[in-house]
């Protein structure tokens, strides 16, 4: 279950990092 939570968090952070890079 911990892996699922980590995966969800990573997917949530990707758009934020992309927004900061833009």
N, C-alpha and C positions, 0 to 999 in steps of 0.2 A: 504493500500500500504506500510505503514511503516513496518508492520510485514513481508511482503515479502522481503523487503530490509534487515531487520535484519536477516531473515532466510538465505538469500544469503551470507551475511557477515559471519555468524557463520559457514556455510558450507565451506567458503573460509579459515577461521582460523583453522578449525579442522586439515587439512593436515599440516599446519605450526606447530601446537602444537605437532602433532605426530612426525614430523621430528625432533623437538627440543628434544623430549623425547628419541628418538632413539639415 
